[in-house]
Amino acid sequence: MQYLSARSLRAATGGLVVIATTAVLSLAATNEANAQSVSACPNVIVGSSPDGVSVYSDCTMENAVGQPGFHLTLSANSGAAQVLANGFLATSLSPAPAGDVSFGRWDGVTLYTEDMGPGYAGNCLDMTSTSNSIPLVDQAVYCGRVGNEEGNFVLLRGTWDAGGNTFNNPAVFSTQPGVGEPVEARAIPALPGVALGLLGLLMAALGRRHLGQR
């Protein structure tokens, strides 16, 4: 059996100015990342793989040594109570994917999963996890991220239904330009309330400093 990765189930005022500026810039950068455009991978399936019940599609990557055709998967293994991202050849998936839309070569590192909590409906661009093989929880929404050598990602999402032993609301997205059907990116607000508050502290601190110099 071949799979994408071996990681399987086997001064006070000055301080306020610095803190506020850093927080605002950081949140702005996060917003820019989350606003990145995404496309939908074709023919999303909930089927089975050697890792368990899996979400996958026609989207593939080469493995780290250049072998093509590995369909990227987000899988739940109920026996081990784990969720993980991986990739398998079509012959290891049931039902087998109909197509093969290549996204280049896996970068050899980015193969992550994250529990996004119940009710999450985003495109997984806001994942922060750098772990794979995480606990399986009923009704949690899971995201998987697989990166290629060009710095783009395939993102997989599904809501685990323990009673039905399946993923509900499956979706697979990509950030690769020009591939797949474009979908609306779900960005966070440009300046959330916390950032606006910190920006207010910044302006107040700068105002006090200016008045003291008059």
C-alpha positions, -999 to 999 in steps of 0.1 A, spaced: 0 0 0 13 34 -9 5 67 8 16 103 6 33 104 40 48 79 64 30 97 92 -1 76 94 -19 57 121 9 35 121 91 526 291 52 522 297 40 546 269 66 533 246 56 498 254 19 505 247 29 519 213 49 489 204 23 464 216 -6 482 198 13 486 166 25 450 166 -11 437 173 -26 458 145 0 448 120 -3 411 130 -41 411 127 -39 429 93 -15 402 81 -39 375 93 -68 391 75 -48 393 43 -40 356 45 -76 346 52 -88 367 23 -67 346 -1 -88 334 -29 -97 297 -30 -112 273 -56 -133 242 -52 -117 209 -61 -140 188 -84 -159 156 -75 -158 156 -36 -164 122 -22 -169 106 12 -156 71 9 -130 48 24 -93 47 24 -67 26 43 -69 53 70 -107 50 75 -137 70 64 -123 97 42 -131 130 24 -113 133 -10 -117 146 -45 -100 146 -79 -73 168 -65 -39 151 -63 -2 158 -56 30 139 -63 46 124 -33 80 137 -20 99 116 -45 78 127 -75 54 98 -79 21 113 -92 -16 106 -85 -20 107 -47 -55 119 -39 -54 140 -8 -76 127 21 -90 138 54 -98 106 73 -114 94 105 -103 62 121 -130 54 146 -111 24 161 -81 46 169 -104 77 175 -81 98 153 -84 122 124 -55 127 100 -46 140 65 -28 119 40 -29 109 3 -35 77 -16 -36 64 -51 -70 60 -67 -67 22 -65 -67 25 -26 -99 45 -25 -135 34 -27 -153 46 -46 -123 55 -68 -121 92 -79 -131 98 -115 -104 124 -124 -68 135 -115 -63 172 -111 -26 177 -102 -13 203 -77 24 196 -81 46 180 -56 40 177 -19 64 199 1 73 170 24 62 189 55 27 204 53 3 177 63 -18 190 91 -53 186 107 -72 207 131 -105 205 151 -123 238 141 -151 231 166 -189 226 159 -206 248 134 -175 259 115 -183 267 78 -151 283 66 -126 273 39 -99 262 63 -75 290 54 -76 300 91 -60 268 103 -32 273 128 -23 237 136 10 221 128 -1 186 140 -15 156 123 -34 127 137 -57 144 163 -85 132 185 -118 123 168 -149 141 184 -185 137 174 -200 167 155 -166 186 154 -157 202 121 -122 191 109 -99 207 85 -69 193 67 -41 212 50 -16 197 25 10 220 9 29 218 -23 64 230 -32 50 262 -48 36 273 -14 -1 266 -23 -25 243 -4 -52 218 -8 -77 222 21 -102 195 32 -132 199 55 -158 176 70 -181 174 100 -177 141 118 -210 122 125 -202 94 149 -238 79 147 -236 77 109 -199 69 109 -194 95 82 -183 130 73 -212 155 67 -208 187 46 -176 176 29 -156 202 9 -122 204 -7 -106 237 -16 -73 248 -32 -53 280 -32 -36 271 -65 -43 299 -90 -62 289 -122 -73 255 -110 -108 245 -99 -140 267 -96 -134 299 -77 -154 303 -45 -158 332 -21 -131 335 5 -143 339 41 -121 366 55 -120 380 91 -128 417 94 -100 440 85 -97 455 120 -116 435 147 -127 451 179 -95 441 198 -73 457 172 -95 489 172 -91 491 209 -53 487 207 -53 513 179 -71 537 202 -44 532 229 -18 538 203 -34 571 192 -39 582 229 -3 575 237 10 594 207 -13 623 216 1 625 252 37 623 239 30 652 215 14 673 242 43 668 265 67 681 239 49 715 234 
